[in-house]
Every structure is written in C-alpha cells, then in structure tokens.
Amino acid sequence: MLDLERNSLLPFPLPLKDGRTIETVSDVADFLSLLTEDQRERVHWRTAILMLNNAMRESRYLKIAIINLRSALAYDDLLAQDAP
C-alpha cells in the first residue's frame, strides 16, 4: 500500500525560476510529465525519477528523492535563487 498521495506535501518546497513552486507529490508528477524525452534520458533526471518512484512505494525515501529532484533542477538551472 502506498503511503503517499498526490496531495502529500514534500519535505520542503522547490521554488522555480518561472515562478511556480513544487510543493506536493502532484506538483512533482505534473512537472515530470512536461519533461522532454531528451531530458528524461539525462542521468540526473533518470536518477530523480527512479528515487521518486521508490518514494511512492516507501514514503521514508521521500526526502532523499526530493533532494535528488532539487539536484536535477539545479543541473538544468531551473531553481529560483531562494531555493533551499
């Protein structure tokens, strides 16, 4: 049984340069659905997606998954300056 739901809050928000903020599992899913095939093939995005899939099965992995997501966003220079 999954511990996380689409409206589950992330351990910390991820403000993006475009003004959006990723705050929930649903926000993550929406953001990832917009990645191009080329982006999804990059190692940092593959790692972030894998870790998020793990977190969906085991909620204790959510924090490390979001750290990986933050790293992927940083690699592509998508995080706002005030991101944690």
Residue frames relative to the residue before (quaternion, step in Angstrom):
aa qw qx qy qz dx dy dz
M 1.0000 0.0000 0.0000 0.0000 0.00 0.00 0.00
L 0.4189 -0.7159 0.5036 0.2416 3.57 -0.94 0.87
D 0.3708 -0.7305 0.5369 0.2012 3.54 -1.02 0.90
L 0.7184 0.4284 -0.2359 0.4947 3.56 1.11 -0.66
E 0.1588 -0.7529 0.6312 0.0979 3.51 -1.18 0.67
R 0.7080 -0.4730 0.3075 0.4247 3.57 -1.24 0.31
N 0.7302 0.4095 -0.2449 0.4890 3.60 1.04 -0.66
S 0.3849 0.7178 -0.4924 0.3068 3.62 1.24 0.17
L 0.4210 -0.7065 0.5155 0.2404 3.56 -0.96 0.94
L 0.4627 -0.6464 0.5344 0.2873 3.53 -1.20 0.65
P 0.6450 -0.5284 0.3698 0.4099 3.62 -1.18 0.37
F 0.7722 -0.0501 0.0253 0.6328 3.58 1.20 -0.54
P 0.5049 -0.6591 0.4605 0.3141 3.60 -1.07 0.68
L 0.2432 -0.7478 0.6005 0.1451 3.53 -1.26 0.52
P 0.1684 -0.8024 0.5662 0.0853 3.60 -0.17 1.26
L 0.2523 -0.7824 0.5579 0.1138 3.56 -0.91 0.98
K 0.6480 -0.5408 0.3809 0.3776 3.55 -1.23 0.51
D 0.6862 0.4993 -0.2935 0.4401 3.59 1.07 -0.66
G 0.6457 -0.5559 0.3036 0.4265 3.58 1.30 0.20
R 0.5744 0.5653 -0.3901 0.4453 3.59 1.22 -0.27
T 0.1748 -0.7454 0.6282 0.1386 3.55 -1.31 0.34
I 0.2812 -0.7280 0.6035 0.1632 3.54 -0.92 0.97
E 0.0376 0.8415 -0.5308 0.0931 3.57 -0.41 1.28
T 0.7819 0.2584 -0.1248 0.5534 3.59 1.16 -0.53
V 0.6698 -0.4589 0.3897 0.4346 3.55 -1.32 0.20
S 0.6243 0.5433 -0.3280 0.4555 3.59 1.05 -0.77
D 0.6303 0.5264 -0.3287 0.4664 3.59 1.00 -0.81
V 0.6310 0.5253 -0.3262 0.4685 3.58 1.01 -0.83
A 0.6685 0.5040 -0.3009 0.4566 3.58 0.83 -1.00
D 0.6532 0.5102 -0.3124 0.4642 3.58 0.95 -0.87
F 0.6585 0.5064 -0.3112 0.4617 3.57 0.92 -0.89
L 0.6883 0.4879 -0.2918 0.4506 3.58 0.82 -0.97
S 0.6199 0.5562 -0.3505 0.4283 3.58 1.07 -0.63
L 0.6731 0.4973 -0.2852 0.4673 3.58 1.23 -0.42
L 0.4810 0.6619 -0.4466 0.3620 3.59 1.25 -0.10
T 0.4490 -0.6626 0.5259 0.2878 3.54 -1.09 0.72
E 0.6630 -0.4843 0.3817 0.4246 3.55 -1.29 0.25
D 0.6252 0.5395 -0.3321 0.4559 3.60 1.03 -0.78
Q 0.6506 0.5040 -0.3187 0.4702 3.59 0.95 -0.85
R 0.6664 0.5252 -0.3076 0.4306 3.58 0.87 -0.94
E 0.6627 0.5143 -0.2995 0.4546 3.59 1.16 -0.54
R 0.5428 0.6095 -0.4107 0.4064 3.60 1.21 -0.28
V 0.6104 -0.6106 0.3698 0.3433 3.54 -0.99 0.92
H 0.6780 0.4998 -0.3221 0.4323 3.61 0.83 -0.87
W 0.6710 0.4630 -0.3119 0.4880 3.62 1.04 -0.64
R 0.6105 0.5364 -0.3591 0.4590 3.60 1.01 -0.71
T 0.6527 0.5076 -0.3118 0.4682 3.58 0.97 -0.86
A 0.6574 0.5094 -0.3141 0.4578 3.60 0.88 -0.92
I 0.6673 0.4970 -0.3009 0.4660 3.59 0.91 -0.89
L 0.6396 0.5240 -0.3220 0.4611 3.59 0.95 -0.84
M 0.6849 0.4796 -0.2891 0.4662 3.58 0.88 -0.93
L 0.6424 0.5081 -0.3294 0.4698 3.59 1.03 -0.69
N 0.6124 0.5256 -0.3451 0.4792 3.59 1.07 -0.67
N 0.6345 0.5180 -0.3230 0.4740 3.59 1.01 -0.79
A 0.6580 0.5155 -0.3070 0.4550 3.58 0.96 -0.87
M 0.6214 0.5381 -0.3497 0.4494 3.58 1.05 -0.64
R 0.6888 0.4428 -0.2743 0.5042 3.58 1.15 -0.57
E 0.7785 0.1144 -0.0302 0.6164 3.59 1.15 -0.74
S 0.3203 -0.8016 0.4681 0.1888 3.59 -0.13 1.24
R 0.5604 0.6119 -0.4052 0.3840 3.63 1.11 -0.40
Y 0.6493 0.5118 -0.3140 0.4669 3.59 1.26 -0.31
L 0.4086 0.7514 -0.4563 0.2453 3.60 1.24 -0.07
K 0.6623 0.5144 -0.3359 0.4290 3.61 0.81 -0.87
I 0.6848 0.4581 -0.2998 0.4810 3.61 0.84 -0.88
A 0.6071 0.5463 -0.3548 0.4551 3.60 1.09 -0.64
I 0.6837 0.4702 -0.2888 0.4776 3.58 0.95 -0.85
I 0.5854 0.5368 -0.3707 0.4813 3.60 1.12 -0.52
N 0.6456 0.5011 -0.3118 0.4846 3.59 1.02 -0.79
L 0.6351 0.5142 -0.3275 0.4743 3.58 1.00 -0.78
R 0.6337 0.5242 -0.3259 0.4663 3.58 0.96 -0.87
S 0.6452 0.5171 -0.3192 0.4631 3.59 0.98 -0.82
A 0.6509 0.5064 -0.3191 0.4669 3.60 0.93 -0.86
L 0.6430 0.5127 -0.3155 0.4735 3.57 0.98 -0.82
A 0.6548 0.5094 -0.3064 0.4669 3.58 1.00 -0.83
Y 0.6241 0.5433 -0.3418 0.4455 3.62 0.95 -0.81
D 0.7437 0.3678 -0.2048 0.5193 3.58 1.02 -0.79
D 0.4407 -0.7380 0.4196 0.2916 3.59 1.31 0.31
L 0.3878 0.7392 -0.4571 0.3069 3.57 0.96 0.94
L 0.5783 0.6032 -0.3754 0.4010 3.61 1.22 -0.28
A 0.4977 -0.6181 0.5206 0.3149 3.54 -1.17 0.68
Q 0.6591 -0.5334 0.3609 0.3884 3.56 -1.18 0.46
D 0.7400 0.4142 -0.2312 0.4768 3.61 1.03 -0.71
A 0.3324 0.7498 -0.5067 0.2655 3.61 1.19 0.42
P 0.5297 -0.6413 0.4486 0.3270 3.59 -1.06 0.75
